[in-house]
Amino acid sequence: MNDDKNGCRQPARLVAAALMLALNADISFAQALDAPKAPATEVKLDTVTVQRGELQQTVDAVGKLQFHRFADVNVQVAGQIKNVLFAIGDTVQEGKLVMEISPAIRANQLETNRAQMARLRAELADQQAQTDYAESQFKRQTLLKAQNATREDAFESSRMGASTARARIDAINAQIQQLEVTLKSDEESSHNTQLVAPLSGTVVALNARAGQTVSVGQAGQPLMRIADLSQMTVQARVAEVDVTRLRRGMTANFQTPGYPGRTWSGKLRQVLLVPAEGSGEQGKPTFYNVLFEVDNPEQELMSGMTTQVQFIVAQAKDALLLPANLLGQRDAAGMYQVQVVNPERRIVARKVKIGLRNAQQVQVLSGLEAGEQVLVGPVPAPALVLQSKPTAPVGKP
């Protein structure tokens, strides 16, 4: 009896275990269906946004600041400096006395020359009287000779006397003219004892001191240099490959190490037509000096400062801009191909037309819009795989 009961219980336990396994399996399957699906791996794309801005095409050069207007003060007479009235850095007005000279020509020498002039004029008057008498004698002898009433030697003597008298007058006149030049120079020297400023400006160089002996046309530096610092000139050295792109009146910007972050501007005035000194010789590159002025109302800029110059050859404002390194090779139609990432994160090839360009950026004329994303570098391999797979319609396996 017990064996029968045990035999009946075994199948019942097996059935119960099977039901439990089936129930657990259904629950696990249902949980698996209800669990959220793992998101597909998204490919990271490095992009650049097309933006609007200003683009400049420039010619770069290195230059130096120098004085635009300046004048030197030098002596016009030999002598000794009596007084120097201004020092370096002082401001002077045009016509203002800046230096006094004691001339080397003394008053007694001037008087001596004047006395000699008076003596020569007296000699001239006396000689003129003698010449008049000699010529009258010659005329008389000429009439007598025509009548055969005089001797030949008397006639020749009168002729020689008149000729000699005229020659002495010429000699005295030559001495008078020479002395007149000396007297004029001496008188000018006596008056040119005061040196005045030739223009309004600042004393930037001084090579004179009281007691210094000076002479006219002496070699060396000027006694004083006065410069107008309200405007400076930039002299830039431009390579021959770039100088042909420059035109008079174009904008030129520059920076100088003395004022980091500041920019000054001017207008190109002149391109010197001969090579810059020391360039183009013995295989050296050829450079040309280019000049333009810049206002300096606060006198912050000084002569000799180094400048980094950019001549603006062309510019575009409110232009679509793209980094220049994103462009590859230009095709036969003059277009470039870039990879655009659309809002669905799909990569689409696009042909673009380029306008102005510099080393950093290019102007996009057509093919792109502001705000679009352009892929940097080649298309990643995972993105190629994803794009090659067809997208299943919604609601279908």
C-alpha positions in Angstrom: 0.0 0.0 0.0 2.8 2.3 0.9 4.6 1.4 -2.4 1.5 2.5 -4.3 1.3 5.8 -2.5 4.9 6.5 -3.1 4.5 5.6 -6.7 1.6 8.0 -7.1 3.6 10.9 -5.4 6.6 10.7 -7.8 4.8 11.7 -11.0 3.0 14.4 -9.1 6.3 16.0 -7.9 7.7 15.8 -11.4 4.7 17.6 -12.9 4.9 20.3 -10.2 8.6 20.9 -10.9 7.9 21.2 -14.6 5.2 23.7 -14.0 7.5 25.8 -11.8 10.2 25.8 -14.5 7.8 26.8 -17.1 6.4 29.5 -15.0 9.9 30.9 -14.2 10.8 30.7 -17.9 7.8 32.7 -18.9 8.5 35.3 -16.2 12.2 35.6 -17.4 11.1 35.9 -21.1 8.6 38.6 -20.2 11.2 40.5 -18.2 13.5 40.2 -21.1 10.9 41.7 -23.5 10.1 44.5 -21.0 13.8 45.4 -20.4 15.0 48.6 -22.3 17.2 47.9 -25.3 20.9 49.1 -25.1 21.5 52.1 -27.3 23.5 51.7 -30.4 27.1 53.1 -30.1 27.3 56.6 -31.5 30.3 57.6 -33.6 32.0 60.7 -32.3 32.6 63.2 -35.2 35.0 66.2 -35.0 33.4 69.1 -36.8 33.7 72.9 -37.4 30.8 75.3 -37.6 30.6 77.6 -40.6 30.5 81.1 -39.2 30.3 84.7 -40.5 33.1 87.1 -40.0 35.7 89.4 -41.6 38.5 88.0 -43.7 41.6 90.0 -44.7 44.2 89.1 -47.3 47.5 90.7 -46.3 51.1 91.2 -47.1 53.3 90.9 -44.0 56.5 92.8 -43.5 58.9 94.0 -40.8 59.7 97.7 -40.4 61.0 100.6 -38.4 59.6 103.8 -37.1 61.3 107.0 -38.1 60.7 110.8 -38.0 58.4 112.1 -40.7 59.4 115.8 -40.5 62.6 117.0 -39.0 65.2 119.7 -39.5 68.8 120.2 -38.5 70.3 123.4 -37.0 73.9 124.1 -38.2 76.1 127.2 -38.3 76.4 129.5 -41.2 79.5 131.2 -40.0 82.7 130.0 -38.4 83.1 130.8 -34.7 82.5 129.7 -31.2 79.2 128.6 -29.6 78.3 131.2 -27.0 75.1 129.8 -25.6 72.7 126.8 -26.1 69.2 127.6 -25.0 67.4 124.2 -25.3 68.1 120.6 -24.2 67.0 117.2 -25.6 63.3 116.7 -25.1 62.4 120.4 -25.0 59.7 121.8 -27.2 60.5 124.8 -29.4 58.5 127.0 -31.8 59.5 127.8 -35.3 61.7 131.0 -35.4 62.6 130.7 -31.7 66.3 131.5 -30.8 68.0 128.2 -29.9 71.7 129.0 -30.1 74.1 131.9 -30.2 77.5 132.1 -32.0 80.5 134.3 -31.5 81.8 134.7 -35.1 85.5 134.3 -35.9 85.4 137.5 -37.9 86.2 140.3 -35.5 85.1 143.9 -35.8 88.7 145.2 -36.3 89.1 142.9 -39.3 85.9 144.1 -40.8 87.0 147.7 -40.3 90.4 146.9 -41.9 88.6 145.5 -45.0 86.4 148.6 -45.2 89.4 150.9 -45.0 91.1 148.9 -47.8 88.0 149.3 -49.9 88.1 153.1 -49.4 91.7 153.2 -50.5 91.0 151.2 -53.6 88.1 153.5 -54.6 90.5 156.5 -54.2 93.1 154.8 -56.3 90.4 154.1 -58.9 89.4 157.8 -59.0 93.0 158.9 -59.4 93.6 156.3 -62.1 90.5 157.4 -63.9 91.8 160.9 -64.0 95.2 159.7 -65.4 93.4 157.6 -67.9 91.3 160.5 -69.1 94.5 162.6 -69.6 96.3 159.7 -71.4 93.4 159.2 -73.8 93.2 162.9 -74.6 97.0 162.9 -75.4 96.5 159.9 -77.6 93.6 161.6 -79.5 95.8 164.7 -80.0 98.7 162.7 -81.3 96.4 160.8 -83.6 95.3 164.1 -85.2 98.8 165.4 -85.5 99.9 162.2 -87.1 97.2 162.5 -89.7 98.7 166.0 -90.6 102.3 164.6 -90.5 102.9 167.1 -87.7 104.3 164.7 -85.0 107.0 162.1 -84.7 106.2 158.4 -84.8 107.7 157.7 -81.3 105.5 160.4 -79.8 102.4 158.9 -81.3 103.3 155.4 -80.0 104.2 156.6 -76.6 100.7 158.3 -76.2 99.0 155.2 -77.5 100.8 153.0 -75.0 100.1 155.4 -72.2 96.4 155.3 -72.8 96.4 151.5 -73.0 98.3 151.2 -69.8 96.0 153.5 -67.9 92.9 151.6 -69.0 94.6 148.3 -67.8 95.3 149.8 -64.4 91.6 150.7 -64.1 90.6 147.1 -64.9 93.0 145.8 -62.3 91.7 148.1 -59.6 88.1 147.2 -60.4 88.9 143.5 -60.0 90.4 144.2 -56.6 87.4 146.1 -55.6 85.0 143.3 -56.7 87.0 140.7 -54.7 87.0 142.9 -51.6 83.3 143.5 -52.0 82.7 139.7 -51.8 84.9 139.5 -48.7 83.1 142.4 -47.1 79.7 141.0 -47.8 80.7 137.6 -46.3 82.1 139.4 -43.2 79.0 141.5 -42.7 76.8 138.4 -43.0 79.0 136.6 -40.5 78.6 139.5 -38.1 74.8 139.2 -38.4 74.4 135.4 -38.4 75.3 135.0 -34.8 71.9 133.8 -33.8 70.5 130.3 -34.8 66.7 129.9 -34.8 64.4 126.8 -35.0 63.6 126.0 -38.6 60.3 124.3 -37.5 58.1 123.7 -34.5 58.8 120.4 -32.7 60.9 118.6 -30.1 64.7 118.7 -29.7 65.7 115.0 -30.4 69.4 115.4 -30.8 72.0 117.8 -29.5 75.7 117.9 -30.3 76.6 121.4 -29.2 77.9 122.9 -26.0 79.0 126.4 -24.9 82.6 127.1 -25.9 82.7 124.6 -28.8 84.4 125.9 -31.9 82.5 125.3 -35.1 83.0 125.9 -38.8 80.8 126.1 -41.9 80.2 122.8 -43.6 82.0 120.8 -40.9 81.5 117.0 -41.1 79.7 115.0 -38.5 76.4 115.2 -36.8 74.2 118.3 -36.8 74.5 120.7 -33.8 70.8 120.2 -33.1 67.9 118.2 -34.7 64.3 119.2 -34.2 61.5 116.8 -35.1 57.7 117.1 -35.3 56.6 114.0 -33.3 52.9 114.4 -34.0 53.3 112.1 -37.0 55.7 109.3 -37.7 56.8 107.3 -40.8 56.9 103.5 -40.9 59.6 102.2 -43.3 58.7 98.5 -44.0 60.9 96.0 -46.0 58.7 94.1 -48.4 59.9 91.1 -50.4 59.9 91.4 -54.1 57.4 88.6 -54.5 54.8 90.7 -52.6 55.7 94.3 -53.4 53.9 94.2 -56.8 50.6 93.6 -54.9 50.8 96.9 -53.0 49.1 100.0 -54.2 49.2 103.6 -53.0 46.5 104.5 -50.5 45.8 100.9 -49.2 45.4 100.5 -45.5 48.5 99.4 -43.5 48.2 98.2 -39.9 51.1 97.5 -37.6 52.0 96.5 -34.0 55.1 97.2 -32.0 56.5 95.1 -29.1 56.5 98.2 -26.9 52.7 98.3 -26.8 51.4 94.6 -26.8 47.9 94.3 -28.1 47.7 97.7 -29.7 47.3 98.3 -33.4 48.0 101.5 -35.4 46.9 102.2 -39.0 48.0 104.4 -41.9 47.7 104.7 -45.7 50.5 103.5 -48.0 52.3 106.6 -49.4 55.2 105.4 -51.5 57.0 102.3 -52.7 60.7 103.2 -53.2 61.8 102.0 -56.7 65.3 100.9 -55.7 66.1 97.8 -53.6 66.6 98.3 -49.9 70.2 98.7 -48.8 72.0 95.4 -48.4 69.4 93.3 -50.2 69.6 91.6 -53.6 73.4 91.3 -53.5 75.4 88.1 -53.7 72.4 85.9 -53.8 70.5 87.6 -51.0 66.7 88.1 -51.4 65.6 91.4 -52.7 63.5 93.7 -50.6 61.9 97.2 -51.2 61.2 99.9 -48.7 57.6 100.9 -48.4 56.6 104.1 -46.6 53.4 105.2 -44.8 52.6 107.7 -42.1 50.8 107.2 -38.7 49.4 109.9 -36.4 51.2 110.1 -33.1 49.2 112.8 -31.1 50.3 111.4 -27.7 53.9 111.0 -28.9 53.9 107.4 -27.7 55.7 106.1 -30.8 59.4 106.7 -31.0 62.0 106.6 -33.8 63.7 103.2 -34.2 60.8 101.1 -32.8 60.3 97.7 -34.6 57.0 97.2 -36.3 55.1 94.1 -37.6 53.2 95.4 -40.6 50.2 94.0 -42.5 49.2 95.7 -45.7 45.6 94.9 -46.5 45.5 93.7 -50.1 41.8 92.6 -50.0 39.1 92.1 -47.4 35.6 90.6 -47.1 33.1 91.6 -44.4 30.2 89.4 -43.1 31.6 86.5 -45.1 31.1 82.8 -44.6 34.4 81.5 -43.1 35.9 78.1 -43.1 39.4 77.0 -41.8 41.8 76.8 -44.8 43.2 73.4 -43.6 39.8 71.7 -44.4 40.3 72.2 -48.1 41.9 69.5 -50.2 42.7 69.5 -53.9 40.8 71.8 -56.2 39.0 70.0 -59.1 38.9 71.0 -62.8 36.0 73.3 -62.2 37.8 75.2 -59.4 35.7 73.7 -56.7 36.6 72.0 -53.4 34.9 69.1 -51.7 34.1 69.0 -48.0 32.1 66.6 -45.8 29.0 68.1 -44.2 27.4 66.5 -41.1 23.6 67.0 -41.5 21.1 67.3 -38.6 20.5 63.5 -38.8 24.3 63.0 -38.1 24.8 61.7 -41.6 27.8 62.7 -43.6 27.2 64.3 -47.0 29.8 65.4 -49.6 29.4 69.0 -50.7 31.1 71.1 -53.4 32.1 74.6 -52.4 33.4 77.7 -54.2 36.1 79.7 -52.5 36.8 83.5 -52.7 39.5 85.2 -50.6 41.8 83.2 -48.5 44.7 83.6 -46.1 46.9 81.2 -44.2 44.1 80.5 -41.6 40.7 81.0 -43.2 38.9 81.0 -46.6 35.8 82.8 -47.8 33.0 80.5 -48.9 31.1 81.9 -51.9 28.7 79.0 -52.4 28.0 75.5 -51.2 27.6 76.1 -47.5 25.4 78.0 -45.1 26.1 79.6 -41.8 25.7 77.2 -38.9 26.4 74.0 -40.9 28.9 71.5 -39.5 31.8 70.5 -41.6 33.8 67.3 -40.8 37.4 67.8 -39.8 39.6 65.1 -41.4 38.6 62.0 -43.2 35.3 60.1 -42.6 35.7 57.7 -39.6 35.5 54.0 -40.5 32.6 53.3 -38.0 30.6 56.1 -39.7 31.1 54.5 -43.1 29.7 51.2 -41.7 26.7 52.8 -40.2 25.9 54.7 -43.3 26.1 51.6 -45.4 23.4 49.8 -43.4 19.8 50.4 -44.5 17.5 51.9 -42.0 14.5 49.5 -41.1 11.0 51.1 -41.5 9.3 51.9 -38.2 7.1 49.1 -36.8 8.7 46.3 -38.9 11.3 43.8 -37.8 
